[in-house]
Amino acid sequence: MKFLTPGVALAAAALTPNAAFAAPAAPPAEYVVQPSCGGTALPCYTAIQPALDAAARDTSGQWITIRIAPGDYAEKPVVARDRLRLIGSGTARTRLHFGAVAQTAGAYHRAGWGTAGSATLTINAKDVVVSGLTVENTYDYLANDRLEGEARIRNPQALALLLDIASDRVRLDRVALLGYQDTLFANGGRALVQRSLIAGNIDFIFGNGQLLIEYSEIRSRRRAAPYEPGEFQSFIAAPSTPSSQEHGIVIYRSRLTREDGVPDGAVALARPWHPTTKFADGRYADPEAIGQVSFIDCFMDRHIHPEHWTTMNGTARDGTPTQVFRPQDSRFWEAGSRGPGAKARDIGMRWKPGEDIKQVWRDIAGWTVSTSKY
């Protein structure tokens, strides 16, 4: 047997597998956001966006959870990393808010689009969970709505949440989304909203994404502009579903409520949005945006208009907003409605979906098994 000298023995020990080939420490999978850092061994930030930026630098592909302590966070963060959980301390304790409005928010959007740029929270990633959080756009919509004529700004849209074009498999559970016009913009892939509150007045759930909302409250908020009885004052949904896409906005076993000041019979379930789009022969309302929306087994309070659905104007080929799109030509449907606003006048709605709610759930939310533990 040949013995090593002490120096050689030490060098050999330094090259044992545990020392020479030890794996680097795994990156942290959980961060904390709280008003002041201290008393935690986890990476800590005092705002949400820096925590999201740190998560984006982790390219391991692991799930990252960002836990947000109670408090008010005045910022407009963007979730751009896949496989991320954003977990607050409850809607009454953790509030994310900002006050951008479409009229002046174009600088926040890659294409200068003010409506999308106004969002308080933007999600542009896949496999994202948000829970225990209030997301609010605090723009003073009612003050503008109270003005008349030229004094009123033309673009008062103010989003709480934008599900942007790269988003997919987004799950919102026990969140509150608060705004007035255009509160929730579904502009990406599939999303599931459960046990949550969505509040607004004009088209406050809209877009071309596939959105399933269940066991939630859909609360209509008041307007400040004068109202004539019998007119439509507000509109809950404005889907712009591509004709090639089977599902749009599906609201299941939820409660359609109103805050004080919303009149009886003043709110439509939906109207068809045909976004103005650039084509080879001009710029006009997209004829292939055949909106799909379903209300299934929902409670409807007395604020729902007796006709339930209404028209929406789009941009005609001459550039004027004079083309009228009818609900009868859209994919609008309801079943199992109950409550004082449930009874509907027959206006010739005949479209029916080809699938039952179980299949709709599988199509839109069947991926949720992998994100259910948080």
Protein Blocks (a to p, Z undefined) as FASTA:
>chain_A
ZZddfklmmmmmmmgmklmmgccddddfbdcddfbgehiabdcdfbfklmmmmmmmpmno
pacdddddedddddddddfbghiadddebjklmccddfddfklmmmmpmnlpaklmmpmb
dcdbehiadehiacddfbdfklmmmpgcjlpcfblcccfbdcdfkbghiacehiadddfe
hkbacfbfcdddehiacddfeopbgcjbdcddehiacdddddfbdcdehiafbdfbdcfb
dfklmbfcdcehiaddddehiaghkbcfbdcdddddddfkbccddfklccddddehiacd
fkbcfklpacdddddfkopafbccdfklmccddehiacjklpccdehiabdcfbdfklmm
mmmmmmmmmmmpZZ
